[in-house]
Structure formats: C-alpha cells, structure tokens
Amino acid sequence: MSFTHSFDATVLREYDIRGIVGKTLHAADAFAIGRCFGSVVLREGGRAVAVGYDGRVSSPEMEAALVDGLKASGIDVLRIGCGPTPMLYFAATTQQADGAIMVTGSHNPPDYNGFKMMLHRKPFFGARIQQIGQMAANGDVVPAENGTDIEIDVSDDYIDRLAQDWDGGDRALNVVWDNGNGAAGDVLMRLIKRLPGTHTVLYPEIDGGFPNHHPDPTVPKNLEALIAKVAELGADLGIAFDGDADRIGAVDDTGHILFGDQLLVILARDVLKTRQGATIIADVKASQVLFDEIAKAGGAPLMWKTGHSLIKAKMAETGSPLAGEMSGHVFFADKWYGFDDALYAGVRLLGIVARMDGTLSAVRAALPHVINTPELRFDCDDQRKFGVIAEVAARLAADGADVSSIDGVRVRTDDGWWLLRASNTQAVLVARCEASSEAGLERLKAALSAQLEASGLAAPDYSGENAGH
C-alpha cells in the first residue's frame, strides 16, 4: 500500500513538531511521523525507538497512532508510557534505543500537542524535521513491515538514578514543588520520598486541562501559588516545572524568583568547584552577570544560540558539563547525560542549598544588580524577520558597534547591552535590554527603537515590569 501525507505548514518547527489538535495536528500526522521517522532510523542502521507521552487529553491517541506508524516501518517500539520528557530521554539512553519520540505539547495551551525527537541520542531538529515533511509528501519511506511494541517501565530506574546524585547530606530542607498538573506528577511524588527533608507538592495530579495555572514556570503569574506556599510554610525554596518537566523555575526563601540565568550562576559555581576551566554555555538572552560570574568562578563562559537542540549540540561539541537557557532548560553533563531535565536540576539545586551556610535569598541578593526588560516578543512576518536582522547588523557594522552576531545581534555599550533576534519557531522578533541604571536602560531602549524604526518597524511595547536582578 502506497503512503503519502501532507502536514499543515505551521507544525514542522525548528526544534519539534507542534500544532493544535483537531485543527493543524491530527492522529494521521502522528502516524506519518512514525512512518517517516521509522524509515530514517532503519536507513541509518537502527531498529529500536523509545516512545513516551505527557498528560494531555490527546496524548494517548497520538501515541497510539505514532506507534502504529513506527511499527509499519518495521521498528521495534519501547513504550514507556506517561511521564516527563526527560524520563524518555533517560530510557533512550539506558535502553540503548536508536531513536526516541516524546508526544508532548510542553508548555503550550491544553489544545496543543506535539513531538520531540532524538536520533542516536542526539537532538533531531531543523532540516531533519523538514526532511520528515518531504518524505511524507513524496511517500519516501521503507517498504511496509510489521514491527513490534513492548511496554517497559523505567520509572523505578529513573527515580533511583535521580536520587543517586543527591549530594546535600542529611540536612532537612523544607521544599515546595509545583508540578502544575504536568507529566512529572507520579515520578515526583515517588522521588521526594527518597530525599531528606519536608516536601510539599502543589497540583501533583496529572491533568492535561491544567486547571490551576498554565504550566510555564518562566511566567511570574504562574508561580504565584508556589510563592504563597513558600511564604506560608517558611520553606527554604520552591521549584516548579513546565508541562513535560524539561524546564525548571525556582523561587528563594523570600519568594523572589530566580530567573534562568541566576539559577545557572548558582549551579555553575558548584560544578566549577570540581571542573575548573570547564566551558559553561548559556543562550544570548542571558544576563552579562552570568557570563561574568562564570569567569570569576574559574569557568570559560560561552554565549550560544537560543534553542534547546542547538545548546545540546554545542555541549556535545565542546565537552561542556553544564548549560542553560533563560527559558529554564538546564542541561547537566556533569554526572548526568547532557539532556535537559528539570527533576535532575531540582535535585542538584537542593543539594547546593543544603550545603549552604546561609540562605538562597542571600546568594541571590549578593549577585551584581542589573535592570532589564522582560523578554519582548513582537510580530514580524516570517519572510521579513531575518531581513530585519540583516539590515540592523549592517547598520551596526557601519557604525563600528560592539556586536555579537551568534544569534541575531547583541550590542554592548557602556550602559549594558541590547539584543534583537528572530524567533526560530514563530513569526516574531525577540528583544531584550539590560543596564546597570534606569537612565542607561532608557538609552538602550532608544537605540533598539531607532534601529527598528530604520527598518520600518514600530518600537516594541516596553511596558511590563522591568525585572531587576
């Protein structure tokens, strides 16, 4: 039987495949992904693919169709069931699977779903995702075969491995966790029994409707319940996950949010105690404070492109033991496997806090204070956004500006820095400014606005609180 399939043009993204269930994403798409990805695996000498799914209402149906597509390609499927994305990565690594696919909508609204993929334990992204679309359209797949599927439970092994790297001794911390009704719930409730201290979990039930708050810990309003519970219990810290637990959020004992770059300072200092001179990677949106603090702690800071797949690839290339993004992806290759895992990052953070003489808030407060805008995202046509970056880059070069062009343009001045980059996943431009003073921040905003206006675009809305950190 011949096979061809067309995907909605919006679902094949830079880092994953994602869409609105029943509108741009259907079970037939899941089958086609399995049929094509399975063909890639077989053609590259593989046979086994691990599959997992998150707690969304649509995920079981999508997983079943995906498995059918993989089996139709002759793949042997290891079905690990419902759980966090990093548990699938763990399964793919420890079971030595040739590929892995996670059915997850991550932190998107409940009506979304999607697929994150690995091939030979490396991210499958960019041009390779576009390749899936081309294969489906052309029917370019291996002849139909009957593969197999088997259900395996790796959760005990995963929890054992997470708990193994607890390094905080016997100090009994008071910790609040916010699962946000995400896919980590069952694993988290079992993990906390293995850790010393008192642990309170908000919204542990896996519920793909996300009835309590949206599962994105980078948005401050989604942390309000966590902050309130930390205050109520006088806890040492709070930790939150996104919907599939590959991104972490944290608040200190006073309820202040630790942004992704601040969290990475704390983690990097600890790793660098035993890994002096190591390369620590962060994305272009991170504070200059982070890069400076890594250097102070004896590390080699490396600024790199935003995107979890891009960061993972750079880690493998450089041998970096730790990397992170402002979005809350934290990647440990120190003792761990190099993939982004919020549960593991949480365990390592707890160990650091347990070994502190003082409080987490004191460490946060001692960091150099800067003032920055939130991440500013504003609409720009997909066909235009990269052109705008090129125009701005050319003008800055002509002016002799101090520019990093790793990902868009990041411009350093005496006041601080501003960033303008094109999103890889949406028809938007992304901007951010950071300065040591309010007056400096205003000058940076003005410089950014002038560049946008020179390319015929309105300045972004800078309202929203300036996040001082």
C-alpha positions as semicolon CSV with decimal commas, in nm:
position;residue;x (nm);y (nm);z (nm)
1;M;0,000;0,000;0,000
2;S;0,146;0,334;-0,101
3;F;0,187;0,606;0,159
4;T;0,183;0,985;0,122
5;H;0,083;1,253;0,366
6;S;0,079;1,633;0,384
7;F;0,135;1,821;0,710
8;D;-0,011;2,161;0,791
9;A;0,261;2,413;0,705
10;T;0,268;2,554;1,061
11;V;0,352;2,235;1,252
12;L;0,703;2,148;1,131
13;R;0,909;2,376;1,355
14;E;1,278;2,428;1,423
15;Y;1,305;2,214;1,738
16;D;0,996;1,992;1,727
17;I;0,662;1,928;1,560
18;R;0,372;2,106;1,731
19;G;0,016;2,210;1,649
20;I;-0,346;2,248;1,762
21;V;-0,519;1,912;1,797
22;G;-0,811;1,873;1,557
23;K;-0,709;2,183;1,360
24;T;-0,347;2,167;1,249
25;L;-0,249;1,836;1,415
26;H;-0,428;1,502;1,388
27;A;-0,371;1,134;1,463
28;A;-0,292;1,085;1,092
29;D;0,001;1,324;1,139
30;A;0,126;1,113;1,430
31;F;0,111;0,800;1,212
32;A;0,301;0,980;0,934
33;I;0,570;1,096;1,178
34;G;0,616;0,738;1,294
35;R;0,621;0,605;0,937
36;C;0,882;0,858;0,823
37;F;1,098;0,873;1,137
38;G;1,097;0,493;1,147
39;S;1,223;0,489;0,789
40;V;1,505;0,728;0,883
41;V;1,607;0,508;1,177
42;L;1,612;0,192;0,964
43;R;1,805;0,355;0,682
44;E;2,065;0,471;0,933
45;G;2,115;0,123;1,072
46;G;1,881;0,137;1,371
47;R;1,587;-0,071;1,482
48;A;1,456;0,032;1,827
49;V;1,269;0,355;1,912
50;A;1,154;0,457;2,261
51;V;0,821;0,641;2,285
52;G;0,664;0,830;2,574
53;Y;0,376;1,074;2,620
54;D;0,268;1,355;2,852
55;G;-0,057;1,405;3,042
56;R;-0,255;1,587;2,775
57;V;-0,601;1,458;2,689
58;S;-0,497;1,396;2,328
59;S;-0,166;1,227;2,406
60;P;-0,280;0,862;2,436
61;E;-0,444;0,875;2,092
62;M;-0,142;1,048;1,939
63;E;0,096;0,797;2,099
64;A;-0,103;0,501;1,966
65;A;-0,104;0,639;1,610
66;L;0,267;0,721;1,633
67;V;0,345;0,365;1,745
68;D;0,138;0,227;1,457
69;G;0,342;0,435;1,212
70;L;0,671;0,318;1,362
71;K;0,563;-0,047;1,355
72;A;0,452;-0,010;0,992
73;S;0,813;0,078;0,918
74;G;0,943;-0,235;1,089
75;I;1,053;-0,060;1,408
76;D;1,066;-0,228;1,749
77;V;0,896;0,021;1,981
78;L;0,973;0,055;2,353
79;R;0,662;0,217;2,504
80;I;0,749;0,379;2,836
81;G;0,402;0,528;2,896
82;C;0,302;0,861;3,052
83;G;0,570;1,066;3,224
84;P;0,809;1,358;3,189
85;T;1,009;1,413;2,870
86;P;1,345;1,361;3,045
87;M;1,232;1,015;3,154
88;L;1,200;0,928;2,785
89;Y;1,550;1,066;2,721
90;F;1,672;0,853;3,012
91;A;1,502;0,546;2,868
92;A;1,651;0,606;2,523
93;T;1,997;0,636;2,679
94;T;1,985;0,345;2,923
95;Q;1,793;0,107;2,693
96;Q;2,028;0,199;2,407
97;A;1,741;0,283;2,172
98;D;1,837;0,410;1,827
99;G;1,572;0,683;1,838
100;A;1,317;0,839;2,072
101;I;0,995;1,035;2,031
102;M;0,806;1,213;2,307
103;V;0,443;1,308;2,250
104;T;0,414;1,641;2,433
105;G;0,272;1,988;2,398
106;S;0,529;2,110;2,653
107;H;0,407;2,442;2,800
108;N;0,153;2,519;2,526
109;P;-0,223;2,551;2,598
110;P;-0,424;2,229;2,654
111;D;-0,547;2,204;2,294
112;Y;-0,190;2,178;2,159
113;N;0,026;1,871;2,124
114;G;0,349;1,782;1,955
115;F;0,655;1,558;1,917
116;K;1,015;1,592;2,038
117;M;1,262;1,357;1,872
118;M;1,611;1,215;1,922
119;L;1,819;1,005;1,684
120;H;2,122;0,814;1,815
121;R;2,080;1,007;2,142
122;K;2,123;1,342;1,971
123;P;1,856;1,607;1,901
124;F;1,661;1,560;1,578
125;F;1,578;1,914;1,465
126;G;1,599;2,184;1,199
127;A;1,649;2,048;0,849
128;R;1,583;1,694;0,970
129;I;1,232;1,788;1,079
130;Q;1,172;1,943;0,738
131;Q;1,300;1,616;0,592
132;I;1,009;1,434;0,764
133;G;0,767;1,662;0,579
134;Q;0,936;1,600;0,245
135;M;0,945;1,223;0,298
136;A;0,573;1,218;0,381
137;A;0,478;1,429;0,079
138;N;0,682;1,208;-0,156
139;G;0,597;0,875;0,003
140;D;0,969;0,825;0,054
141;V;0,952;0,551;0,318
142;V;1,083;0,197;0,361
143;P;0,853;-0,085;0,244
144;A;0,581;-0,169;0,494
145;E;0,674;-0,423;0,759
146;N;0,535;-0,542;1,089
147;G;0,740;-0,409;1,376
148;T;0,684;-0,490;1,740
149;D;0,593;-0,297;2,052
150;I;0,658;-0,372;2,416
151;E;0,564;-0,175;2,728
152;I;0,853;-0,112;2,967
153;D;0,853;0,072;3,299
154;V;1,175;0,266;3,353
155;S;1,036;0,486;3,629
156;D;1,200;0,296;3,918
157;D;1,540;0,308;3,747
158;Y;1,492;0,676;3,661
159;I;1,399;0,771;4,017
160;D;1,691;0,566;4,153
161;R;1,927;0,750;3,920
162;L;1,786;1,092;4,014
163;A;1,821;1,018;4,385
164;Q;2,174;0,881;4,339
165;D;2,312;1,232;4,277
166;W;2,163;1,387;4,590
167;D;2,471;1,546;4,749
168;G;2,332;1,755;5,032
169;G;2,399;1,517;5,316
170;D;2,126;1,477;5,578
171;R;2,020;1,840;5,606
172;A;1,642;1,851;5,623
173;L;1,527;2,122;5,384
174;N;1,169;2,247;5,369
175;V;1,083;2,241;4,998
176;V;0,770;2,327;4,799
177;W;0,729;2,182;4,449
178;D;0,475;2,298;4,190
179;N;0,401;2,022;3,940
180;G;0,135;2,239;3,772
181;N;-0,067;1,924;3,687
182;G;0,214;1,829;3,449
183;A;0,350;1,492;3,342
184;A;0,610;1,469;3,623
185;G;0,348;1,423;3,896
186;D;0,374;1,049;3,962
187;V;0,754;1,042;3,937
188;L;0,789;1,350;4,160
189;M;0,570;1,205;4,435
190;R;0,793;0,895;4,443
191;L;1,118;1,092;4,418
192;I;1,051;1,312;4,722
193;K;1,025;1,002;4,941
194;R;1,391;0,937;4,858
195;L;1,511;1,283;4,964
196;P;1,565;1,413;5,318
197;G;1,353;1,697;5,447
198;T;0,993;1,808;5,425
199;H;0,837;1,820;5,079
200;T;0,505;1,976;4,979
201;V;0,378;1,924;4,624
202;L;0,124;2,155;4,463
203;Y;-0,102;2,012;4,192
204;P;0,059;1,666;4,170
205;E;-0,230;1,519;3,973
206;I;-0,154;1,479;3,603
207;D;-0,433;1,672;3,431
208;G;-0,396;1,783;3,071
209;G;-0,656;2,055;3,122
210;F;-0,415;2,238;3,357
211;P;-0,698;2,356;3,586
212;N;-0,482;2,550;3,834
213;H;-0,243;2,753;3,619
214;H;-0,064;2,740;3,287
215;P;0,240;2,506;3,306
216;D;0,512;2,756;3,217
217;P;0,741;2,847;3,509
218;T;0,909;3,136;3,324
219;V;0,592;3,347;3,354
220;P;0,578;3,508;3,700
221;K;0,199;3,483;3,740
222;N;0,227;3,104;3,706
223;L;0,448;3,099;4,018
224;E;0,207;3,289;4,245
225;A;0,074;2,976;4,419
226;L;0,429;2,848;4,472
227;I;0,545;3,181;4,616
228;A;0,245;3,193;4,851
229;K;0,306;2,838;4,976
230;V;0,678;2,904;5,033
231;A;0,581;3,204;5,246
232;E;0,309;3,012;5,433
233;L;0,541;2,725;5,522
234;G;0,860;2,929;5,570
235;A;1,021;2,699;5,314
236;D;1,385;2,711;5,206
237;L;1,290;2,727;4,837
238;G;1,030;2,638;4,578
239;I;1,072;2,454;4,247
240;A;0,831;2,449;3,951
241;F;0,816;2,253;3,626
242;D;0,663;2,308;3,285
243;G;0,411;2,061;3,143
244;D;0,665;1,795;3,047
245;A;0,930;1,877;3,311
246;D;1,223;1,960;3,086
247;R;1,220;2,322;3,212
248;I;1,261;2,442;3,570
249;G;1,157;2,751;3,763
250;A;1,269;2,838;4,116
251;V;1,192;3,083;4,397
252;D;1,405;3,151;4,703
253;D;1,308;3,153;5,071
254;T;1,175;3,510;5,045
255;G;0,958;3,427;4,741
256;H;1,183;3,605;4,491
257;I;1,201;3,436;4,151
258;L;1,539;3,305;4,041
259;F;1,550;3,367;3,668
260;G;1,715;3,115;3,439
261;D;2,048;3,297;3,429
262;Q;2,058;3,347;3,807
263;L;1,987;2,979;3,861
264;L;2,270;2,893;3,625
265;V;2,514;3,111;3,824
266;I;2,440;2,903;4,135
267;L;2,465;2,570;3,951
268;A;2,780;2,675;3,762
269;R;2,968;2,780;4,074
270;D;2,905;2,437;4,220
271;V;3,009;2,243;3,908
272;L;3,322;2,455;3,868
273;K;3,446;2,357;4,214
274;T;3,548;2,023;4,063
275;R;3,561;2,121;3,693
276;Q;3,788;2,427;3,688
277;G;3,829;2,578;3,344
278;A;3,523;2,400;3,205
279;T;3,307;2,560;2,937
280;I;2,965;2,668;3,067
281;I;2,712;2,758;2,795
282;A;2,417;2,997;2,808
283;D;2,197;3,148;2,540
284;V;2,218;3,503;2,405
285;K;1,925;3,622;2,618
286;A;2,115;3,561;2,943
287;S;2,244;3,842;3,164
288;Q;2,602;3,962;3,132
289;V;2,618;3,894;3,507
290;L;2,602;3,522;3,433
291;F;2,894;3,525;3,190
292;D;3,099;3,741;3,430
293;E;3,023;3,516;3,729
294;I;3,118;3,200;3,537
295;A;3,455;3,358;3,457
296;K;3,500;3,467;3,822
297;A;3,436;3,110;3,934
298;G;3,709;2,979;3,704
299;G;3,492;2,871;3,412
300;A;3,500;2,953;3,043
301;P;3,168;3,121;2,960
302;L;3,029;3,057;2,612
303;M;2,735;3,251;2,469
304;W;2,536;3,046;2,218
305;K;2,217;3,041;2,014
306;T;1,877;3,008;2,181
307;G;1,712;2,668;2,138
308;H;1,742;2,350;2,343
309;S;1,850;2,139;2,045
310;L;2,120;2,391;1,948
311;I;2,252;2,411;2,304
312;K;2,267;2,032;2,338
313;A;2,461;2,005;2,013
314;K;2,708;2,272;2,129
315;M;2,756;2,096;2,463
316;A;2,848;1,774;2,287
317;E;3,090;1,962;2,060
318;T;3,269;2,147;2,343
319;G;3,253;1,886;2,619
320;S;3,067;2,133;2,840
321;P;2,946;1,989;3,174
322;L;2,663;2,244;3,217
323;A;2,447;2,470;3,004
324;G;2,124;2,661;3,039
325;E;1,874;2,894;2,882
326;M;1,663;3,181;3,010
327;S;1,362;2,963;2,928
328;G;1,455;2,727;3,215
329;H;1,614;2,445;3,017
330;V;1,913;2,325;3,225
331;F;2,149;2,066;3,080
332;F;2,385;1,868;3,304
333;A;2,658;1,655;3,154
334;D;2,834;1,663;3,493
335;K;2,739;1,320;3,636
336;W;2,428;1,320;3,412
337;Y;2,362;1,256;3,042
338;G;2,363;1,602;2,883
339;F;1,989;1,637;2,830
340;D;1,755;1,894;2,986
341;D;1,587;1,755;3,296
342;A;1,407;1,976;3,547
343;L;1,378;1,697;3,804
344;Y;1,752;1,637;3,794
345;A;1,830;2,010;3,803
346;G;1,598;2,031;4,105
347;V;1,786;1,757;4,290
348;R;2,121;1,926;4,220
349;L;1,984;2,265;4,332
350;L;1,854;2,116;4,658
351;G;2,195;1,965;4,726
352;I;2,362;2,304;4,682
353;V;2,112;2,477;4,913
354;A;2,152;2,201;5,174
355;R;2,528;2,262;5,177
356;M;2,497;2,642;5,208
357;D;2,587;2,819;5,530
358;G;2,318;3,079;5,469
359;T;2,002;3,117;5,265
360;L;1,934;3,100;4,893
361;S;1,799;3,455;4,908
362;A;2,131;3,582;5,045
363;V;2,314;3,427;4,749
364;R;2,066;3,584;4,507
365;A;2,087;3,925;4,676
366;A;2,468;3,921;4,657
367;L;2,468;3,895;4,277
368;P;2,552;4,219;4,093
369;H;2,228;4,413;4,047
370;V;2,121;4,499;3,695
371;I;1,795;4,624;3,547
372;N;1,649;4,455;3,245
373;T;1,338;4,446;3,035
374;P;1,140;4,127;3,018
375;E;1,181;3,927;2,700
376;L;0,999;4,139;2,441
377;R;0,825;3,948;2,162
378;F;0,655;4,134;1,880
379;D;0,503;4,030;1,549
380;C;0,712;4,033;1,235
381;D;0,632;3,842;0,918
382;D;0,827;3,518;0,873
383;Q;0,953;3,639;0,537
384;R;1,068;3,970;0,686
385;K;1,214;3,887;1,026
386;F;1,557;3,764;0,913
387;G;1,584;4,055;0,669
388;V;1,533;4,299;0,953
389;I;1,817;4,136;1,150
390;A;2,045;4,158;0,845
391;E;1,964;4,529;0,796
392;V;2,025;4,611;1,163
393;A;2,352;4,414;1,160
394;A;2,474;4,604;0,854
395;R;2,400;4,944;1,009
396;L;2,569;4,845;1,336
397;A;2,877;4,726;1,148
398;A;2,892;5,056;0,960
399;D;2,875;5,239;1,293
400;G;3,156;5,031;1,443
401;A;2,934;4,900;1,723
402;D;3,047;4,623;1,961
403;V;2,826;4,340;1,833
404;S;2,795;3,965;1,884
405;S;2,617;3,805;1,589
406;I;2,592;3,450;1,728
407;D;2,210;3,466;1,721
408;G;2,069;3,791;1,588
409;V;2,257;4,094;1,720
410;R;2,362;4,151;2,080
411;V;2,508;4,501;2,115
412;R;2,731;4,604;2,407
413;T;2,761;4,968;2,512
414;D;2,890;5,146;2,822
415;D;2,535;5,122;2,961
416;G;2,495;4,746;2,915
417;W;2,355;4,552;2,618
418;W;2,054;4,506;2,395
419;L;1,952;4,207;2,187
420;L;1,741;4,164;1,875
421;R;1,691;3,819;1,724
422;A;1,441;3,640;1,501
423;S;1,245;3,357;1,660
424;N;1,305;3,019;1,501
425;T;0,957;2,900;1,589
426;Q;0,718;3,194;1,542
427;A;0,663;3,498;1,321
428;V;0,812;3,729;1,584
429;L;1,123;3,925;1,668
430;V;1,262;3,894;2,021
431;A;1,435;4,177;2,206
432;R;1,585;4,236;2,548
433;C;1,782;4,518;2,715
434;E;1,995;4,516;3,030
435;A;2,169;4,805;3,206
436;S;2,317;4,900;3,540
437;S;2,089;5,204;3,579
438;E;1,742;5,320;3,478
439;A;1,892;5,602;3,269
440;G;2,115;5,353;3,091
441;L;1,822;5,125;3,023
442;E;1,633;5,412;2,862
443;R;1,931;5,482;2,632
444;L;1,946;5,115;2,530
445;K;1,573;5,110;2,456
446;A;1,611;5,422;2,245
447;A;1,897;5,266;2,046
448;L;1,693;4,950;1,983
449;S;1,385;5,150;1,885
450;A;1,588;5,363;1,643
451;Q;1,718;5,052;1,467
452;L;1,371;4,903;1,434
453;E;1,229;5,228;1,304
454;A;1,510;5,249;1,047
455;S;1,382;4,914;0,916
456;G;1,024;5,037;0,908
457;L;0,906;4,869;1,228
458;A;0,743;5,023;1,533
459;A;0,927;5,003;1,864
460;P;0,808;4,721;2,092
461;D;0,588;4,786;2,393
462;Y;0,841;4,823;2,674
463;S;0,571;4,830;2,939
464;G;0,559;4,543;3,179
465;E;0,780;4,546;3,480
466;N;1,149;4,592;3,438
467;A;1,287;4,284;3,601
468;G;1,564;4,395;3,833
469;H;1,805;4,109;3,901
